[in-house]
Amino acid sequence: MTGFASAAAQARRVRDGPPLLDSPRPPLHTSSGMDMILAENLVKVFPSPDGSDKRAVDGLSFRVGPGEMYGLLGPNGAGKTTTLRMLSGLMTPSEGRAVLAGCDVATDARRVKRNIGFLTAHTGLYQRLSPRELLTFFAELHGLPAADARRRVQHLVEWLQMGDFSELRCGGLSTGQRQRTNIARALVADPPILILDEPTLGLDVLSNRVILDFIIRERNVGKTVLLSTHYLHEAEVMCDRVGLLHKGRLVAEGTVKQLLEQTGERHLNEAFLRIVGESESVLPRTPSPAAPEGKPG
């Protein structure tokens, strides 16, 4: 059995099992000892309109092992997307080093990109192609023989429940359908590393569940997953370890259980607020404007 066929068979066994959000996690696949993702002192500086420099990412270091799901968490503007773009070779760091699957992003970007599936909530699709045509196109770009490409595309269409819209043009798809298509595109070459930037942003409940189950299934067949989200409750139930990012810096790292014990809180969002020193409310408490005279308040 080929490596592709073996991986596909294993994925089918996982796919046909029960939904995985409520299933126990298997042990991490860390026997190789190699870090699949290594970030060392990453810095990204952007110029500000006033002429000063803004450090969007400020000395960030972390590592992710084989078969591990690591959540890079934080509010909007924390530096999550910038970090993922540097790790994937789409943006050059101002300082620091990134290594994925043993390949330095600065000197071996082509090999890095062959080893990752990169997904954001805003990835564009070719509007005039159907999802099946799009996936076949990307499979061929990755060098899959035509017969293997057809089998891989059909597997992804079935796995991600895309049958009802796989022949429609991408320009007419819903948000959830577009995101399932983007996930399939990221997976078409069966990469060992998945980098997911807000994969469930703006999705309905059904699409959200399909995609979260998919992410866990991929982790359970041995993929390394780096998940960036500001939906902390998702990371709380899925991730093996999390790193809390605030103003471009890693302010805490560990398992969810460790962070909750460290802060004495019951939920990850409360632990994050305590760690960064914020008040319990994330919205400013300003008095409501007085109603105009003569009108009800």
Secondary structure, 3 states (H helix, E strand, C coil): CCHHHHHHHHHHHHHCCCCCCCCCCCCCCCCCCCCCEEEEEEEEEEECCCCCEEEEEEEEEEEECCCCEEEEECCCCCCHHHHHHHHCCCCCCCEEEEEECCEECCCCHHHHHHCEEEEECCCCCCCCCCHHHHHHHHHHHCCCCHHHHHHHHHHHHHHCCCCCCCCCCHHHCCHHHHHHHHHHHHHCCCCCEEEEECCCCCCCHHHHHHHHHHHHHHHHCCCEEEEEECCHHHHHHHCCEEEEEECCEEEEEECHHHHHHHHCCCCHHHHHHHHHCCCCCCCCCCCCCCCCCCCCC
